[in-house]
Amino acid sequence: MWLYERPIAHRGLHTETLTENSMGAFRNAIEHGYNIEIDVHLLKSGEVVIFHDNTLRRLCGKNVKISDLTLEDIRGDEYLLPCGEPIPLLTDLLEIVEGTQSGILLEIKFAGFSYKLEKAVLDIIKGKESFIAIQAFSPWTMMWFRKNAPEFHQGLLSANIILQLFASKLKAMKPDFLAYGVNSVTPYFQKKVAQNNYKVLYWTIRTEQDLQNAIDNKADNIIFEFVDLDKAGYKPPAAK
């Protein structure tokens, strides 16, 4: 499957000049043949937008919540990304990914039990399960997708004690994979992987030591940034 055949660029293949979760970073990942990991939120006007944080403070220096902005806001000049591009919509990314060898690992931020974000995402990606996979930290989001869109490859994000807290919900989530913090591996985690034969994606690989830790812990693939994988000679096991 595509998710395990090509490394996954964390928030796109971003650099000092290509901001994370920007169209430039996404195009860079596609050009290098990588899959793309993204984060999504819901704008006030109802569109699904690609952005990691809840606010624009860290990335754009604006003390405003992404959920308080409208499409008109993000298409203007006030809320541009550091690279000068507008914050992209999920539909913007789909336009350039579909038909390429790159797939999308889509992280859904939990936005409450109305499931407005989950419903909006599903409306956009329905029928695109051949190149989109879903992941979330929230077991409620994962259970919603397992019930309403079982055709999608789905995974639980976790690290440290989080997996133990949600262990009772694993049967309902039925994750196809675990996306796990590379420096948080515990005997409990290893036991769960062995018992359930989970595929494992390790995040976030930022150094050669992180990469070695992922390899030593039998990664099925990695979610990475700022590491020269060509220089390191890394390929996922499925690609060898």
N, C-alpha and C positions, 0 to 999 in steps of 0.2 A: 504493500500500500504506500501511496505517495508520502504520507506523514512520516514514515520511517526510512525513506529512501534518500532524502536530502536534508541537510541541516536546516534549522529553523532560525531565521534572523529575528532577534528580539526587537519588536517595534520597528521592523524593517532594518535594512542594512544601513544604519545611520553612522554618521561621521561628525567631525568637528563642524563641517559646513552643511551637512544634511541632517536636519533635526529629526529626532525620533518621531515615529508615527506621522511622517510627512510623505507626500507623494514622491518626492525625490528619493527618500530612503526606500520606499517600496519599489520604485523603478530600478534602483541600484541592486536590490535583492533579486529581482527578476533577471536582470542582466547577468548576475553571477550564478543563477540557477538555484537559488535558495528558496525554501519555503518562508512564509512570513507570519510572524506572531503579531497580533494587534489587540487593542483594548477598545471597548465601545461604551458609550453613554448615550442617553437620550436628551436631545435639545428640548428647550421649552416649547418650541414650535413643532415638536414631534419627530424630527429626523434623527436617525442613528448616526452618531458622529464618532470618529476615531480619535481617542485621546485617552491618556492613562490616568492622570490625576483627577480628583474631584474638582479642583480649582485650577486657575491659570497662573497662580502665584509663582510656582517654581519655573515653569517653562516660558511664560510670557510676561512675568512681572506685573500681572493684573490680579487684584484681590476680588475675583468674581468666580462664582461656581459655573462650571460648564453647563449644568442643567438649567441655569438661569438665562442662558443665551439663546438666541433664535438663529435661524438660517441667515436672515438678513444681517445679524451681528457678525457672524463668522465669515461672511462674504465681503465684509467691509475691511477697512485698513486698520481699525483699532485693535483687533485681536489676531494679528498675523503671528505665525510661528517665527522663531529667531532666524530661520533661513529665508524669511520673506514670503513664504507660501501661506495660503489660508489653511485653517484646520480642515482636514478632509472628511467627507462623509463616507460611510461604508459603501454606498453605491459608486463613489468615485474610484475606490480600489477595485471593485468587481469589474469595472469597465476595462482595466488594464491587465488584470490577472487572468480572466477567463480566456482559455485558448492557449495559455503558456504552460510550461512544465511546473510552475510554482503553485503551491496550495496555500490556503489561509488557515491558520490556527487562531480561532476567534475567542478571546477571553471576554466573558460577560460579567460586568461589575454588578453586584447585587443592588437592586434599587427598590426593594420592598415587595410585599406579598400581593400587590396588584399585578405583577408580572408584565407591566407595560413595556419594559425594555425587551424582555424575552419575546413577547408577541410581535413587537416591531421588527426585531432581528429576524424572526422566523418568516415574517411576511416577505422580507427582502431575499433571504437565502433559500427559500423553498425550491426544491428541484436542483440545487447546486451541491448536493452531498458528495459529488464526485471529486470536488476540490476544496471543500470546507469542512473543518472539524471544530467542535465546540469544547471549551473548557471553562471552569469557574471554580472559585474557592467555596462558593455557597452550595451546600447539598440541596437546598430548596430549588435553586436554579437548575441543577443537574437532574433532579427528580422531575421537574417540569418538562425539561427537554426529553428525558427518557420516555415520558408519557405521551408527549405531543409531537415529537419528531424523532422516533427511534431509528430512522434511517440514517441519521448523522452519527459519525464516529465521535465519541464523547469521552472526556476525561476530567478527573478531579484534580485540581491544584491543591498542593499541600506542602507542609514542612513542619518539622519538629513535632509538637504535641497535637497539631491540628488534625492529623489523620486519626489519632486515638479518640479525639472528641467526637468525630463523625463516623466512627467505625460501625455503630449500630445502623447507620443509614446506607452502608455500602451495598447491601442487597437490593435496596430500592433504586439506588443510583445506577447500578450495574455498569460501572465505568469500564471502558475499553482500555484505558491507560491511566496511569498516575503521572502527573507532572509535578516533580518533587525537587525541593531545594537541594542543590548538589552538596552542600556542606551540612546537611541535616540528617544524613542517613543514620538510622538506628537499627538495632536488632529487631525491634517491633516492625518497622517498615519492611525490612528484608523478609520477615516471616510472612507478612501479608502478601507481598509480591509472590513469594513461592507458593503459598496456599492457593492463590487465585490466578496465578499465571498472568499477572498484569504485564503489559508493556510499560516501560518507564522512559519518560523524557526528563532529563535533568536541566534545571535552570538555576541561576542565569550564569552561563559559562563566560567569564570575563578574563581569565588568566590561563596560562598553560597548566598551572597546578589544578585549577578547576576542571580543565579538560581531562587531565590524568585521573582525577578523582571520579569523574563520570565514567571513564573507560574502566577503571578498576571496579566500579560498582555495576558493571554490565549494562550500560546505557543502551537502550534501543535507538535513542537519538538525543540530540542536545538542542537547547534554546540558548543562543549565544549572542554576544556583542563584543566588539573591539578585539577579537582574537583572529589572527591570520590562520584560518583552517588549512589553506593550501600549504603554508610553510610548516604547519604542524603535521600535515599528511593525514588529517582526519577524514574518514568517511564512515557513515553509520553502518552497522553490521549488515543491514538489508541491502546496502549498495555495493558490498564487496563480492 
